[in-house]
Amino acid sequence: MFIAGIYSFNGGKRALTSKYPHLYAEIIKIINKVDATKCKTKISLEKTMKGKKLYNPIELNKEFKKEFKKKGWFSHKEYCNYPKQYYTKIYTEKYKNINKERFKNAYREMDYIKEKLGIEVQLGKYAFMVYNVCAKMTIFNKLGLIDTGVEIVPIKKLANEMSTGVSYFEQFVWDLEQRGISNIDIPVLIIGIDND
């Protein structure tokens, strides 16, 4: 794979190249090592693409994980202790035993962390891209785990060869530009990827 687009959100490129130039070089090498052609294994059942061979995001994620792991990157789970004081009295009395079990192992996970750089590889639905940059990365920053982020996403051309509903770099960049930057946002480099 290769880098087809770069968008610097809240000074993401400047932060990455000044704090983590060695990790940025590593990320580029990892992206270039991922062989997406062997991940074109999903046969579409969708009406508009019935029988078409598509990129399988699960297989692509496995390839990224293999390459990041080789370079010492690790995922991090942050277990959630959800507040219960906001439930109504009726709900609490009715479901007091169920709620303990329901949220027992709830967590948020960052795909890859090294030093204080967090990376998410998002090959799925649009809402997850926005969540990663505008919520998850700020949470992991507040927890002291990261200070800069990288979001790796497909460009439109690659997304067209995946299931419908997969978001893409161009759409994500447009939305971030329209949203603007908040005082809690951390620097994030958005990388759009494509296959050779």
JOGIQUI-V639324 format. One record per pair of residues at least 12 apart in sequence whose ideal C-beta (glycine too) atoms are under 10 Angstrom apart, sorted by the first residue. I is the first residue (numbers start at 1). J is the second residue. D is the distance in Angstrom with one decimal. If there is no record, write none. Layout:
((I J D) (I J D))
This chain:
((1 30 9.3) (1 31 5.3) (1 32 6.8) (1 33 8.2) (1 34 4.6) (1 35 7.8) (1 36 5.3) (1 37 9.5) (1 39 9.8) (1 60 8.7) (1 63 8.8) (1 64 9.1) (1 152 9.4) (1 154 9.4) (1 158 8.5) (1 193 5.1) (1 194 6.7) (1 195 5.5) (1 196 7.1) (2 28 9.0) (2 31 6.8) (2 32 6.2) (2 34 9.5) (2 36 10.0) (2 193 7.0) (2 194 6.2) (2 195 7.9) (2 196 6.3) (3 27 9.0) (3 28 6.6) (3 31 6.0) (3 32 8.3) (3 152 9.0) (3 155 9.6) (3 191 5.7) (3 192 7.2) (3 193 6.3) (3 194 8.3) (4 154 8.8) (4 155 4.7) (4 156 9.5) (4 157 7.6) (4 158 7.9) (4 169 7.4) (4 191 8.7) (4 192 5.0) (4 193 6.2) (4 194 4.1) (4 195 9.4) (5 153 8.9) (5 154 9.9) (5 155 5.6) (5 156 9.6) (5 168 9.5) (5 169 4.9) (5 170 7.6) (5 172 9.8) (5 173 7.6) (5 190 7.8) (5 191 7.2) (5 192 3.1) (5 193 8.2) (5 194 8.5) (6 169 9.2) (6 173 9.8) (6 189 6.7) (6 190 7.2) (6 191 6.0) (6 192 7.3) (7 151 9.1) (7 153 9.7) (7 169 7.4) (7 170 9.4) (7 172 7.9) (7 173 4.6) (7 174 9.8) (7 176 7.2) (7 177 8.5) (7 188 8.9) (7 189 7.5) (7 190 4.1) (7 191 8.2) (7 192 7.5) (8 187 7.8) (8 188 8.2) (8 189 6.0) (8 190 7.7) (9 133 6.6) (9 134 9.5) (9 137 9.9) (9 149 8.5) (9 151 8.3) (9 172 9.5) (9 173 8.5) (9 176 5.5) (9 177 8.9) (9 179 9.6) (9 181 7.4) (9 185 7.2) (9 186 8.9) (9 187 7.1) (9 188 4.5) (9 189 7.3) (9 190 5.9) (10 133 9.2) (10 148 9.7) (10 149 9.5) (10 176 9.1) (10 180 9.7) (10 181 4.9) (10 182 8.7) (10 185 4.8) (10 186 6.7) (10 187 4.9) (10 188 6.4) (10 189 9.8) (11 148 9.2) (11 181 8.9) (11 185 9.7) (11 186 9.4) (11 187 4.6) (11 188 9.1) (11 189 9.4) (12 133 9.3) (12 148 6.9) (12 149 7.1) (12 150 7.6) (12 151 8.9) (12 185 9.7) (12 186 8.3) (12 187 4.3) (12 188 4.4) (12 189 3.8) (12 190 7.1) (12 191 9.7) (13 187 8.2) (13 188 9.5) (13 189 5.3) (13 190 9.5) (13 191 10.0) (14 148 9.8) (14 187 7.2) (14 189 9.3) (15 117 9.2) (15 147 7.7) (15 148 4.6) (15 149 9.0) (15 186 8.2) (15 187 3.7) (15 188 8.5) (15 189 7.9) (16 117 7.4) (16 148 5.9) (16 149 8.9) (16 150 6.9) (16 187 7.3) (16 188 8.9) (16 189 5.0) (16 191 10.0) (17 189 8.9) (18 148 9.5) (18 187 9.8) (19 115 8.3) (19 116 7.8) (19 117 7.7) (19 147 7.4) (19 148 6.2) (19 187 8.9) (20 114 8.4) (20 115 6.6) (20 116 8.3) (20 117 5.2) (20 147 9.6) (20 148 6.7) (20 150 9.2) (20 189 9.9) (22 114 9.8) (22 115 9.2) (23 71 9.0) (23 73 8.9) (23 114 6.1) (23 115 6.7) (23 116 9.9) (23 117 5.4) (23 119 9.1) (23 148 9.2) (23 150 8.7) (24 117 8.7) (24 148 10.0) (24 150 8.3) (24 189 8.0) (24 191 9.9) (26 67 9.7) (26 68 9.0) (26 71 5.6) (26 72 9.1) (26 73 8.5) (26 114 8.2) (26 117 9.8) (27 67 9.9) (27 68 8.7) (27 71 9.0) (27 73 9.3) (27 112 9.2) (27 114 9.6) (27 117 8.7) (27 119 7.2) (27 150 6.4) (27 152 8.0) (27 189 8.8) (27 191 7.6) (28 191 8.9) (29 67 8.4) (29 71 8.1) (30 63 9.7) (30 64 7.2) (30 66 9.6) (30 67 4.4) (30 68 6.0) (30 70 8.3) (30 71 6.5) (30 73 8.4) (30 112 9.4) (30 119 9.4) (30 121 9.9) (30 152 9.3) (31 64 8.3) (31 67 8.3) (31 121 9.6) (31 152 7.1) (31 191 7.2) (31 193 6.0) (31 194 10.0) (32 67 9.4) (32 193 9.9) (32 196 9.3) (33 63 8.5) (33 64 9.5) (33 66 9.1) (33 67 5.1) (33 70 8.7) (33 71 9.8) (34 60 7.3) (34 62 9.9) (34 63 4.7) (34 64 5.9) (34 66 8.6) (34 67 6.0) (34 68 9.8) (34 121 9.5) (34 152 9.8) (34 193 8.2) (34 195 8.8) (35 60 9.8) (35 63 6.7) (35 67 9.8) (35 195 8.8) (35 196 8.9) (36 55 6.2) (36 56 9.7) (36 59 8.8) (36 60 6.2) (36 63 7.4) (36 64 10.0) (36 154 9.6) (36 158 8.0) (36 161 9.3) (36 193 8.5) (36 194 8.7) (36 195 4.1) (36 196 8.0) (37 55 9.1) (37 195 6.7) (37 196 7.9) (38 56 9.8) (38 59 7.6) (38 60 9.7) (38 63 7.8) (39 54 9.5) (39 55 5.5) (39 56 5.3) (39 57 8.3) (39 58 8.6) (39 59 3.9) (39 60 4.7) (39 61 9.1) (39 62 8.1) (39 63 6.2) (39 123 9.8) (39 195 8.8) (40 53 5.5) (40 54 6.7) (40 55 5.3) (40 56 7.3) (40 59 8.6) (40 60 9.4) (40 161 7.4) (40 162 9.7) (40 195 8.4) (41 53 7.4) (41 54 8.3) (41 55 8.2) (41 56 4.8) (41 58 9.4) (41 59 6.0) (41 60 10.0) (42 54 4.5) (42 55 6.9) (42 56 4.1) (42 57 8.2) (42 58 8.5) (42 59 8.0) (42 161 9.8) (42 162 8.1) (42 163 7.3) (43 56 9.6) (44 162 9.5) (44 163 7.0) (44 164 8.8) (45 163 9.4) (46 163 6.8) (46 164 5.8) (46 165 9.5) (47 164 9.4) (48 164 6.7) (49 160 9.6) (49 161 9.4) (49 162 9.8) (49 163 8.1) (49 164 7.4) (52 161 8.5) (53 161 8.6) (54 160 9.4) (54 161 5.8) (54 162 5.5) (54 163 6.3) (54 164 9.8) (54 166 9.5) (55 123 8.0) (55 154 8.2) (55 158 7.1) (55 159 9.1) (55 160 9.9) (55 161 5.4) (55 162 5.0) (55 163 8.8) (55 166 9.0) (55 195 7.6) (56 123 9.3) (56 162 8.3) (56 163 9.1) (57 121 9.4) (57 122 9.2) (57 123 3.9) (57 124 6.1) (57 154 8.9) (57 162 6.4) (57 163 7.7) (57 166 7.2) (58 123 8.8) (58 124 9.9) (59 123 9.9) (60 121 8.0) (60 123 5.6) (60 154 8.9) (60 158 9.6) (60 162 8.8) (60 193 9.4) (60 195 9.4) (61 111 8.4) (61 121 6.2) (61 122 9.5) (61 123 6.4) (61 124 9.2) (63 121 9.7) (64 111 8.0) (64 112 8.4) (64 119 9.1) (64 121 4.9) (64 123 8.8) (64 152 7.6) (64 193 9.7) (65 111 8.0) (65 112 8.3) (65 121 8.3) (68 111 7.8) (68 112 4.9) (68 113 10.0) (68 114 8.5) (68 119 7.4) (68 121 8.3) (69 112 8.6) (71 112 9.2) (71 114 7.7) (72 112 9.8) (72 114 6.4) (73 111 8.4) (73 112 4.0) (73 113 6.9) (73 114 4.9) (73 115 10.0) (73 117 9.0) (73 118 9.9) (73 119 7.1) (74 110 9.2) (74 111 9.7) (74 112 6.9) (74 113 6.1) (74 114 7.4) (75 109 5.8) (75 110 6.4) (75 111 5.8) (75 112 6.3) (75 113 7.4) (75 119 9.7) (76 107 9.5) (76 108 9.1) (76 109 6.7) (76 110 5.0) (76 111 9.0) (76 112 8.6) (76 113 5.2) (76 118 8.3) (76 140 7.7) (76 143 9.4) (76 145 6.3) (76 146 9.0) (77 105 9.4) (77 107 4.5) (77 108 7.4) (77 109 4.8) (77 110 8.4) (78 106 10.0) (78 107 6.0) (78 108 5.0) (78 109 7.4) (78 110 7.9) (78 136 9.5) (78 139 7.6) (78 140 7.2) (78 143 6.3) (78 145 7.7) (79 103 9.9) (79 104 9.5) (79 105 7.3) (79 106 7.0) (79 107 4.7) (79 108 8.5) (79 109 10.0) (80 103 7.1) (80 105 9.2) (80 106 4.4) (80 107 5.9) (80 108 6.6) (81 103 8.5) (81 106 8.6) (82 99 8.7) (82 102 9.4) (82 103 5.3) (82 106 6.6) (84 96 9.3) (84 99 7.1) (84 100 9.5) (84 103 9.1) (87 99 7.8) (108 131 9.9) (108 135 9.1) (108 136 6.2) (108 139 6.6) (108 140 7.8) (108 143 9.4) (109 136 8.7) (109 140 9.7) (110 132 8.9) (110 136 7.0) (110 137 8.0) (110 139 9.4) (110 140 5.5) (110 143 9.9) (110 145 7.1) (110 146 7.1) (110 149 8.8) (111 132 8.8) (111 136 9.9) (111 150 9.7) (111 151 9.8) (111 152 8.8) (112 150 8.6) (112 152 9.6) (113 140 8.0) (113 145 6.3) (113 146 6.3) (113 149 10.0) (114 146 9.7) (115 146 8.9) (115 147 9.0) (115 148 9.2) (116 140 9.6) (116 141 8.8) (116 144 8.5) (116 145 7.2) (116 146 5.3) (116 147 4.5) (116 148 6.8) (116 149 10.0) (117 146 6.3) (117 147 7.8) (117 148 5.3) (117 149 7.3) (117 150 6.8) (117 189 9.7) (118 132 9.1) (118 136 8.4) (118 137 6.0) (118 140 5.6) (118 141 8.1) (118 145 7.0) (118 146 3.6) (118 147 8.6) (118 148 7.4) (118 149 4.8) (118 150 7.3) (118 151 9.4) (118 186 8.7) (118 188 8.9) (119 132 9.7) (119 137 9.8) (119 146 9.1) (119 148 9.8) (119 149 7.2) (119 150 4.6) (119 151 7.7) (119 152 6.8) (119 188 10.0) (119 189 9.6) (119 191 9.3) (120 132 4.4) (120 133 8.0) (120 136 7.2) (120 137 7.6) (120 140 9.9) (120 149 7.3) (120 150 7.5) (120 151 5.2) (120 152 7.1) (120 153 8.8) (120 188 9.2) (121 150 9.1) (121 151 8.2) (121 152 4.6) (121 153 8.1) (121 154 9.9) (121 191 9.5) (121 193 8.9) (122 151 6.3) (122 152 7.0) (122 153 5.3) (122 154 8.6) (122 166 9.3) (122 167 7.7) (122 172 8.8) (122 190 9.9) (123 152 8.5) (123 153 7.4) (123 154 6.2) (123 158 8.9) (123 159 8.6) (123 162 7.0) (123 163 9.8) (123 166 6.6) (123 167 9.1) (123 193 9.1) (124 153 9.6) (124 154 9.9) (124 162 9.1) (124 163 9.0) (124 165 8.3) (124 166 6.4) (124 167 7.7) (125 163 9.7) (125 165 5.8) (125 166 7.0) (125 167 6.4) (126 153 9.7) (126 165 7.7) (126 166 8.1) (126 167 3.5) (126 168 8.5) (126 171 6.8) (126 172 7.4) (126 175 8.4) (127 167 8.2) (128 151 9.9) (128 153 9.6) (128 167 8.0) (129 151 6.5) (129 153 5.9) (129 167 5.5) (129 168 9.0) (129 169 9.1) (129 171 8.6) (129 172 5.0) (129 175 8.6) (129 176 9.2) (129 190 8.5) (130 151 9.9) (130 167 8.7) (130 172 7.5) (130 175 6.9) (130 176 8.3) (130 179 8.5) (132 149 7.8) (132 151 5.7) (132 153 9.3) (132 172 9.9) (132 188 8.6) (133 149 6.8) (133 150 9.9) (133 151 5.6) (133 172 8.3) (133 175 9.9) (133 176 7.2) (133 179 9.7) (133 185 7.7) (133 186 8.7) (133 188 5.2) (133 190 7.5) (134 175 9.7) (134 176 8.4) (134 179 7.6) (134 182 7.8) (134 184 8.9) (134 185 7.0) (134 188 9.3) (135 184 9.7) (136 149 8.8) (136 151 9.9) (137 149 4.3) (137 150 9.4) (137 151 8.1) (137 184 10.0) (137 185 8.2) (137 186 5.5) (137 187 9.5) (137 188 6.2) (138 182 8.5) (138 184 5.1) (138 185 6.5) (138 186 6.2) (138 188 9.8) (139 184 9.8) (140 186 8.7) (141 184 8.3) (141 185 9.2) (141 186 4.8) (141 187 9.8) (142 184 8.2) (142 186 9.5) (146 186 7.2) (146 188 9.9) (147 186 6.5) (147 187 7.9) (148 186 6.4) (148 187 5.1) (148 188 7.2) (148 189 7.9) (149 185 9.6) (149 186 5.9) (149 187 7.2) (149 188 4.0) (149 189 7.4) (149 190 9.2) (150 187 9.8) (150 188 6.8) (150 189 5.0) (150 190 7.9) (150 191 6.4) (151 169 9.4) (151 172 7.8) (151 176 9.8) (151 188 5.9) (151 189 7.5) (151 190 5.0) (151 191 7.1) (151 192 9.7) (152 169 9.5) (152 189 9.3) (152 190 8.3) (152 191 4.9) (152 192 8.3) (152 193 6.0) (153 166 9.2) (153 167 7.0) (153 168 6.6) (153 169 5.2) (153 170 9.7) (153 171 9.3) (153 172 6.0) (153 173 9.4) (153 190 6.7) (153 191 7.2) (153 192 6.0) (153 193 7.1) (154 166 6.7) (154 167 8.1) (154 168 5.4) (154 169 6.8) (154 172 9.9) (154 192 7.0) (154 193 5.9) (154 194 7.2) (154 195 9.0) (155 168 5.7) (155 169 4.5) (155 170 6.7) (155 171 10.0) (155 172 9.9) (155 191 9.7) (155 192 4.2) (155 193 6.8) (155 194 5.2) (155 195 9.9) (156 168 4.4) (156 169 7.0) (156 170 5.2) (156 171 7.6) (156 192 8.6) (156 194 9.3) (157 169 9.6) (157 170 9.7) (157 192 9.5) (157 194 5.8) (157 195 8.7) (158 192 8.4) (158 193 6.7) (158 194 4.9) (158 195 6.1) (159 171 8.7) (159 192 9.8) (159 194 9.7) (161 194 9.7) (161 195 8.0) (168 192 7.5) (169 190 6.8) (169 191 8.0) (169 192 3.1) (169 193 8.0) (169 194 9.1) (170 192 7.5) (172 190 6.4) (172 192 8.4) (173 190 6.4) (173 192 8.0) (176 188 8.8) (176 190 7.4))
